[in-house]
């Protein structure tokens, strides 16, 4: 099959899923979409996507399935519904951040002839909209290369589960960096130094990227999702610094839905 004509199902239309699905639709792929909150699909359906009532309905005729779900529990719950409807020859690309253990559990449940590629992404909503995500791929991406190219640049990580593993490394480094900037600013304040001076000089050094993320506007990575990603890491290894970061992220329930940078503002 010419992979430019692949029928695609996209499940999970949150802040990242919607622009990713939009890229596929605008490229001319026949697209079926599903989201638990159905209204999030309205704009895509208005522009030609087909709305599915259930995950099984979404994937039944798909050549490629993409999922972008919030956490392992959501991924496993949706998998319960979609796996029985997958056809042999279907390629499932999971872009969720769920960790390698969940990827292995999903892969073990697949029917014969269905492949799973773990392909979590790094990047903002804006980069999702312009197709400039970094895709961390575990598994053979050749059959779905044209689809992934619409979303961003693919970094091959190795076999199944390696994309999910590398995502935990990268996202926890980023979250930890933001938390470290918060600590540095608190220290500067306790020493009587102006916040602006501390930020400017931190940004001139090796923590420039962390300062940029800590002070970014117009982006939204909810604190609750950051805490989930840190919890996935600390469940894998003894990581006392990240355990402290998790405590800080979960200390104030009012911050759950705010951007990560809110923890230092």
C-alpha positions as CSV (number, residue, x, y, z in Angstrom):
1,X,0.0,0.0,0.0
2,X,1.1,3.5,-0.8
3,X,1.5,4.8,2.8
4,X,0.3,8.3,1.8
5,X,-3.2,6.7,1.6
6,X,-3.1,4.9,5.0
7,X,-6.3,5.1,7.0
8,X,-5.5,6.6,10.4
9,X,-7.3,6.4,13.7
10,X,-6.2,9.0,16.4
11,X,-7.3,8.4,20.0
12,X,-6.7,11.1,22.6
13,X,-7.4,14.7,21.6
14,X,-5.9,16.6,24.5
15,X,-3.7,19.6,24.1
16,X,-1.0,17.7,22.2
17,X,-3.3,15.2,20.4
18,X,-5.5,17.7,18.7
19,X,-2.7,19.5,16.7
20,X,-1.0,16.2,15.9
21,X,-4.3,14.8,14.5
22,X,-4.8,18.1,12.6
23,X,-1.4,17.6,10.9
24,X,-2.5,14.1,9.6
25,X,-5.9,15.4,8.5
26,X,-4.4,18.4,6.6
27,X,-2.0,16.0,4.8
28,X,-5.0,14.2,3.3
29,X,-5.1,11.0,5.4
30,X,-8.5,9.6,5.9
31,X,-8.8,10.2,9.7
32,X,-11.1,8.7,12.3
33,X,-10.9,10.3,15.8
34,X,-12.0,9.4,19.2
35,X,-11.9,11.2,22.6
36,X,-13.6,10.4,25.8
37,X,-14.8,14.0,25.9
38,X,-16.4,14.0,22.4
39,X,-16.6,17.7,22.0
40,X,-12.8,17.9,21.7
41,X,-13.2,16.3,18.2
42,X,-15.6,18.9,16.9
43,X,-13.2,21.0,15.0
44,X,-11.5,18.1,13.3
45,X,-14.9,16.5,12.4
46,X,-16.0,19.8,11.0
47,X,-13.0,19.7,8.6
48,X,-13.5,16.2,7.5
49,X,-12.5,13.7,10.2
50,X,-14.9,10.9,11.1
51,X,-16.0,10.8,14.8
52,X,-16.0,7.4,16.4
53,X,-18.2,6.6,19.4
54,X,-15.8,4.1,20.9
55,X,-12.2,3.1,20.6
56,X,-13.1,-0.1,18.9
57,X,-15.1,1.7,16.3
58,X,-12.2,4.1,15.7
59,X,-9.6,1.4,14.9
60,X,-11.7,-1.2,13.2
61,X,-10.7,-0.1,9.6
62,X,-7.5,1.6,10.4
63,X,-4.1,0.9,8.9
64,X,-2.3,3.0,11.5
65,X,-3.6,3.8,15.0
66,X,-2.1,6.6,17.1
67,X,-2.8,7.1,20.7
68,X,-1.9,10.2,22.9
69,X,-3.3,9.4,26.3
70,X,-2.6,10.9,29.7
71,X,-1.1,8.1,31.8
72,X,-0.7,4.3,32.0
73,X,-4.2,3.9,33.5
74,X,-5.8,5.7,30.5
75,X,-3.7,3.8,28.0
76,X,-4.6,0.4,29.5
77,X,-8.3,1.3,29.7
78,X,-8.4,2.4,26.1
79,X,-6.4,-0.7,25.1
80,X,-9.0,-2.9,26.6
81,X,-11.5,-1.5,24.1
82,X,-9.4,-1.2,21.0
83,X,-7.2,-4.3,21.0
84,X,-10.0,-6.8,20.1
85,X,-10.9,-4.6,17.1
86,X,-7.4,-4.4,15.6
87,X,-6.8,-6.1,12.3
88,X,-3.7,-8.1,11.3
89,X,-1.3,-5.7,9.6
90,X,-2.3,-2.7,11.7
91,X,0.5,-0.6,13.1
92,X,-0.2,1.0,16.5
93,X,1.9,4.1,17.4
94,X,1.6,5.0,21.0
95,X,2.8,8.6,21.6
96,X,1.7,8.7,25.2
97,X,4.2,9.0,28.1
98,X,3.6,5.8,30.0
99,X,7.0,4.2,30.6
100,X,8.5,1.0,29.2
101,X,6.6,-1.3,31.6
102,X,3.2,-0.2,30.2
103,X,4.5,-0.5,26.6
104,X,5.6,-4.1,27.3
105,X,2.2,-4.9,28.8
106,X,0.4,-3.5,25.8
107,X,2.7,-5.3,23.4
108,X,2.1,-8.6,25.2
109,X,-1.7,-8.2,24.6
110,X,-1.6,-7.6,20.9
111,X,-3.1,-10.1,18.5
112,X,-0.8,-11.8,15.9
113,X,0.0,-9.5,13.0
114,X,-0.3,-6.2,14.9
115,X,2.8,-4.2,15.7
116,X,3.2,-1.6,18.5
117,X,5.7,1.3,18.2
118,X,6.3,3.3,21.3
119,X,6.9,6.8,20.1
120,X,6.5,9.4,22.8
121,X,7.3,13.0,21.8
122,X,9.2,15.9,23.2
123,X,8.0,19.4,22.3
124,X,5.3,22.0,22.9
125,X,1.8,22.4,21.5
126,X,3.1,24.9,19.1
127,X,5.7,22.5,17.8
128,X,3.1,19.8,17.5
129,X,1.1,22.2,15.3
130,X,4.0,22.8,13.0
131,X,5.2,19.2,12.8
132,X,8.4,19.9,14.7
133,X,8.2,17.4,17.5
134,X,11.0,15.1,18.5
135,X,9.7,11.6,18.2
136,X,11.5,9.0,20.4
137,X,10.8,5.7,18.6
138,X,11.1,2.2,19.9
139,X,10.6,-0.5,17.3
140,X,10.5,-0.6,13.5
141,X,9.2,2.7,12.1
142,X,9.7,1.9,8.4
143,X,6.0,1.0,7.7
144,X,4.8,4.3,9.3
145,X,7.7,6.7,8.4
146,X,5.5,8.9,6.3
147,X,3.0,9.3,9.1
148,X,5.8,10.1,11.7
149,X,7.4,12.6,9.3
150,X,4.3,14.7,9.4
151,X,4.6,15.0,13.1
152,X,8.3,15.7,13.5
153,X,11.8,14.3,13.4
154,X,12.2,10.7,14.5
155,X,15.0,9.5,16.8
156,X,15.4,5.7,16.6
157,X,16.0,4.5,20.1
158,X,16.2,0.7,19.6
159,X,13.8,-2.1,20.2
160,X,10.3,-1.9,21.7
161,X,10.1,0.1,24.9
162,X,13.3,2.1,24.3
163,X,11.4,5.2,23.1
164,X,9.3,5.1,26.3
165,X,12.5,4.7,28.4
166,X,14.3,7.6,26.8
167,X,11.3,9.8,27.2
168,X,11.4,9.3,30.9
169,X,15.1,10.3,31.0
170,X,14.6,13.4,28.9
171,X,11.4,14.7,30.5
172,X,12.6,14.1,34.0
173,X,15.8,16.0,33.3
174,X,13.6,18.9,32.0
175,X,11.3,18.8,35.0
176,X,14.2,18.5,37.4
177,X,15.9,21.5,35.7
178,X,12.8,23.7,36.3
179,X,12.7,22.6,39.9
180,X,16.4,23.4,40.3
181,X,15.8,26.9,38.9
182,X,13.1,27.4,41.5
183,X,15.5,26.4,44.3
184,X,18.2,28.7,42.9
185,X,15.8,31.6,42.8
186,X,14.7,30.9,46.4
187,X,18.4,30.8,47.5
188,X,19.0,34.1,45.7
189,X,16.0,35.7,47.4
190,X,17.2,34.5,50.8
191,X,20.6,36.1,50.1
192,X,19.0,39.4,49.2
193,X,19.8,39.2,45.5
194,X,17.4,40.5,42.9
195,X,15.4,37.9,41.1
196,X,16.2,39.5,37.7
197,X,19.9,39.3,38.3
198,X,19.8,35.7,39.3
199,X,17.7,34.7,36.2
200,X,19.9,36.7,33.8
201,X,23.1,35.2,35.1
202,X,21.7,31.7,35.3
203,X,20.5,32.1,31.7
204,X,24.0,32.9,30.6
205,X,25.4,29.6,31.8
206,X,24.7,25.8,31.4
207,X,21.2,26.1,32.8
208,X,20.0,28.4,30.0
209,X,17.5,25.8,28.8
210,X,16.0,25.2,32.2
211,X,15.7,29.0,32.7
212,X,14.0,29.3,29.3
213,X,11.4,26.7,30.3
214,X,10.9,28.0,33.8
215,X,10.1,31.5,32.4
216,X,8.3,30.5,29.2
217,X,4.9,31.9,28.5
218,X,2.2,30.6,26.1
219,X,3.0,26.9,26.9
220,X,1.1,24.5,29.1
221,X,2.5,21.3,30.6
222,X,0.2,20.7,33.6
223,X,1.9,20.1,37.0
224,X,-0.2,17.0,37.4
225,X,1.3,15.4,34.2
226,X,4.8,16.4,35.3
227,X,4.2,14.7,38.6
228,X,3.0,11.6,36.8
229,X,6.2,11.5,34.7
230,X,8.4,11.9,37.8
231,X,6.4,9.1,39.5
232,X,7.1,6.8,36.5
233,X,10.8,7.5,36.9
234,X,11.0,7.0,40.7
235,X,9.1,3.7,40.4
236,X,11.9,2.5,38.2
237,X,15.0,3.4,40.2
238,X,16.1,4.9,43.5
239,X,16.2,8.6,42.6
240,X,16.1,10.8,45.8
241,X,16.4,14.1,44.0
242,X,13.4,13.3,41.8
243,X,11.5,12.0,44.8
244,X,12.0,15.4,46.3
245,X,10.8,17.0,43.1
246,X,7.7,14.9,43.1
247,X,6.9,16.0,46.7
248,X,7.3,19.6,45.6
249,X,5.0,19.1,42.5
250,X,2.2,17.5,44.6
251,X,2.4,19.8,47.6
252,X,-0.2,22.3,46.4
253,X,-3.3,20.7,44.8
254,X,-4.3,24.1,43.4
255,X,-1.3,23.9,41.0
256,X,-2.4,20.6,39.4
257,X,-3.8,22.1,36.2
258,X,-1.3,25.0,35.9
259,X,1.8,25.0,33.8
260,X,4.9,23.5,35.3
261,X,6.5,26.9,35.7
262,X,3.9,27.8,38.3
263,X,5.8,25.9,40.9
264,X,8.5,28.6,40.9
265,X,6.4,31.7,40.3
